[in-house]
Amino acid sequence: MQVLISYHSDYGNTRRMAEAIAAGFRVADASARVELKLVEMTGLDDLTGADVIILGTPVHMGSMAWPVKKLIDETAKLWMEGPLEGKIGGVFATGGGFGGAGGGVEQTLVSLHSNFLEHGMIVVGFPKSLPGYADGGLQWGPCGRSGNHEGMPAALSDGSLTAARSYGAHVAEMAKRLMD
Ligand SMILES: Cc1cc2nc3c(=O)[nH]c(=O)nc-3n(C[C@H](O)[C@H](O)[C@H](O)COP(=O)(O)O)c2cc1C
């Protein structure tokens, strides 16, 4: 199974989530080839060559960071032929989260889902029974908060990284089931 975890990260938070997802995936499926790649280095061939595509972004102004959107828009070239159809997709995000209701992480995850569904992919959500969900989970995927209540940078919580690891393992389990 070829797994691509592609992400954008300016300050390392989204990268840490990506690494935790990769670690969880590898634990659940030791034979999977899991590749971590910056979205800036991700080409259409990487997407078409993967069985599982997990895409991560920081929240920028309430939505995905532009390098992620750039890749998404480039995939429009694939839309007519449909080579991503039936591939398994997952998403994750980090945000500073300033303000009681957060800073747009939910709509960022949901909009990535719609991009995947546009291609006919199978999107794997994040069930609430999994470890880390209470701290770093949303039904759409794991998320991390990298800002404190004063709006200053803060380390991602252990719970968020646990959520990322358990999401990686969950996507692996779902992919194995779907690809059998
Ligand atoms: C240009 C810019 C816009 C941002 N906009 C938001 C936002 O709308 N909501 C939010 O929660 N965080 C926002 N943030 C904070 C980042 O999402 C957050 O720090 C994230 O964890 C950074 O991830 P990274 O370390 O992988 O770059 C913004 C950061 C930048 C640089």
The ligand as an SDF file (V2000), in Angstrom:
LIG
                    3D

 31 33  0  0  0  0  0  0  0  0999 V2000
   -1.0370   33.9200    7.5050 C   0  0  0  0  0  0  0  0  0  0  0  0
   -1.5750   33.1890    8.6950 C   0  0  0  0  0  0  0  0  0  0  0  0
   -2.9230   33.1690    8.9280 C   0  0  0  0  0  0  0  0  0  0  0  0
   -3.4280   32.4640   10.0210 C   0  0  0  0  0  0  0  0  0  0  0  0
   -4.7890   32.4150   10.1930 N   0  0  0  0  0  0  0  0  0  0  0  0
   -5.3000   31.6500   11.1860 C   0  0  0  0  0  0  0  0  0  0  0  0
   -6.7020   31.5110   11.3170 C   0  0  0  0  0  0  0  0  0  0  0  0
   -7.5060   32.0410   10.5730 O   0  0  0  0  0  0  0  0  0  0  0  0
   -7.1580   30.7120   12.3120 N   0  0  0  0  0  0  0  0  0  0  0  0
   -6.3180   30.0810   13.1760 C   0  0  0  0  0  0  0  0  0  0  0  0
   -6.7930   29.3530   14.0640 O   0  0  0  0  0  0  0  0  0  0  0  0
   -4.9730   30.1940   13.0900 N   0  0  0  0  0  0  0  0  0  0  0  0
   -4.4530   30.9680   12.1130 C   0  0  0  0  0  0  0  0  0  0  0  0
   -3.0980   31.0720   11.9640 N   0  0  0  0  0  0  0  0  0  0  0  0
   -2.2370   30.3270   12.8790 C   0  0  0  0  0  0  0  0  0  0  0  0
   -1.7530   29.0150   12.2840 C   0  0  0  0  0  0  0  0  0  0  0  0
   -2.8170   28.2910   11.6990 O   0  0  0  0  0  0  0  0  0  0  0  0
   -1.1540   28.1190   13.3470 C   0  0  0  0  0  0  0  0  0  0  0  0
   -0.1270   28.7820   14.0210 O   0  0  0  0  0  0  0  0  0  0  0  0
   -0.6740   26.8020   12.7690 C   0  0  0  0  0  0  0  0  0  0  0  0
   -0.5640   25.8500   13.7670 O   0  0  0  0  0  0  0  0  0  0  0  0
    0.6570   26.9790   12.0640 C   0  0  0  0  0  0  0  0  0  0  0  0
    1.0290   25.7470   11.5410 O   0  0  0  0  0  0  0  0  0  0  0  0
    2.5290   25.4920   11.0790 P   0  0  0  0  0  0  0  0  0  0  0  0
    3.4020   25.5850   12.2990 O   0  0  0  0  0  0  0  0  0  0  0  0
    2.5000   24.1040   10.5240 O   0  0  0  0  0  0  0  0  0  0  0  0
    2.8560   26.5140   10.0570 O   0  0  0  0  0  0  0  0  0  0  0  0
   -2.5590   31.7830   10.9090 C   0  0  0  0  0  0  0  0  0  0  0  0
   -1.1820   31.8300   10.6720 C   0  0  0  0  0  0  0  0  0  0  0  0
   -0.6900   32.5150    9.5880 C   0  0  0  0  0  0  0  0  0  0  0  0
    0.8130   32.5230    9.3600 C   0  0  0  0  0  0  0  0  0  0  0  0
  1  2  1  0
  2  3  1  0
  2 30  2  0
  3  4  2  0
  4  5  1  0
  4 28  1  0
  5  6  2  0
  6  7  1  0
  6 13  1  0
  7  8  2  0
  7  9  1  0
  9 10  1  0
 10 11  2  0
 10 12  1  0
 12 13  2  0
 13 14  1  0
 14 15  1  0
 14 28  1  0
 15 16  1  0
 16 17  1  0
 16 18  1  0
 18 19  1  0
 18 20  1  0
 20 21  1  0
 20 22  1  0
 22 23  1  0
 23 24  1  0
 24 25  2  0
 24 26  1  0
 24 27  1  0
 28 29  2  0
 29 30  1  0
 30 31  1  0
M  END
$$$$
